[in-house]
Amino acid sequence: MTETATIQGPEAHERTGRPEHPSDVFAARMASFTDRFVDLARRRAALDAEEARLLAEAFAYADATASALVSASTTSTDARDLARRSMCASLAIATRMSEPTLQARVGDAEALVHHAPAVLEALAEGSISGGHARAITDQLRDVPVEGRAVFLEQVLPVALRSTTARLRQRARVVRERLHPESFTARRTRSIADRRVELEAAADGMAWLHLFTTAPLAHAIRNRLDAVAVPARIAGDPRTLAQLRADALASLAVAGTVHDDVGPIPVDPETTGTFTWLPGSAPLDDAARIADEAVAAGADPLLAEPVGIEARIRATVQMTVPALSTLGVTDEPGVLDGYGPIDPDTAARLAVTAPSMTRILTQPETGAVLSVGREQYRVPADLARAVRLRDTTCRAPGCGRAARNCDLDHSVAWQDGGTTAVDNLACLCRHHHRLKHLPGWKLEHRPGGILTWTTPDGRRHETRPELAETG
């Protein structure tokens, strides 16, 4: 149905002398919305293809000119790495994008341009979406060169007719079939990528992601069930999801849970002590049992979050508004590396963490109520004040925590710079090195404001998280 046909309701009424049925009007409008939505999707895909070509061209240029940016003593590998980092930082800063996000886009772009031109062409035509293209390149990276043509021949038709989720599933199957390397060898290599990642969430919460081997992941889940399921059956009012979360927190922080009096088997279903299935009678009766247990004043078998937090003895860095500590305001504290936390939690951590560095802030301006001593070398209190002021690396868009950054003299000491709060800033090692590449300039202005100039002549300003400390 054409756009003209979708909007001719009144005209049709005049020709026929009778109004269109509401279902016909709805269908016509639906067709109009669908046509416009499809057109937007095609244009978005075409722009994604144009971006891929641009990024591949930009980084090919960086590779070709790398040796001109660094000293002759720098190896070709390091020169290429620095040139690509400089290009990445400049593009990321200009678009207020994180560098890791841009790096991922560059990887996808180079895979499309250099190894999957047919996929790039389909993207440019709007036949597939950017999500389809990424699903293909994600698997293509692990396909050996000699198998890539066959891989693309088999997955591109799937992309043309399927959802992204279906394509990902099919692409994984094809990749496994074409990969000449044994599964064992690939698993051994993948183990090197194991890690734990922390992701901040709203309302004082956070996600903790663990990437590990499948057997370990299942063993951990079974270990948590071995603690959570008996507690639920015994009448604990928390859901199984909450009990698993609390069990993991308690085991990780304190190494035990309240009922952890003996070894807990890896697989709870092989102990013979209980049987648990969703919807089973014990769980159906759990709510009633829980109410009775709570009414009788029973203690929980498993510590709850507040109790687990009481066991924390970590070194934490927290900013506490002065009036909040006195109970005058409800202004949240700030936990380093996370952000705002409620006053009750801030007070509790302040009591239980003896190694915590607590900073009182001035209520009206937020300025830190401490001033470091000015010395030739950066003294501990001055270093602490700078890190507290900056919170993170001061390069635009970088979120690396200040405690993991270098204390950089904005004006080098040998060039007349001073070791003072108005000439010190936290820079991660990557941006510390980047600052010294040709075309990059850094100006430290009053109030801890940094002005960065990138090689393309653009100026970008970053301001400290807290007010200037001296």
Secondary structure, 3 states (H helix, E strand, C coil): CCHHHHCCHHHHHHHHCCCCCHHHHHHHHHHHHHHHHHHHHHHHHHHHHHHHHHHHHHHHHHHHCHHHCCCCCCCHHHHHHHHHHHHHHHHHHHCCCCHHHHHHHHHHHHHHHHHCHHHHHHHHHCCCCHHHHHHHHHHHCCCCHHHHHHHHHHHHHHHHHCCHHHHHHHHHHHHHHHCCCCHHHHHHHHHCCCEEEEEECCCCCEEEEEECCHHHHHHHHHHHHHHHHHHHHCCCCCCHHHHHHHHHHHHHHHCCCCCCCCCCCCCHHHCCCCCCCCCCHHHHCHHHHHHHHHHCCCCCCCCCHHHHHCCCCCCCEEEEEHHHHCCCCCCCEEECCCEEECHHHHHHHHHHCCCCEEEEECCCCCCECCCCCCCCCCCHHHHHHHHHHHCECCCCCCCCEHHHCEEEECCCHHHCCCCCHHHEEEECHHHHHHCCCCCCEEEEEHHHEEEEECCCCCEEEECCCCCCCC
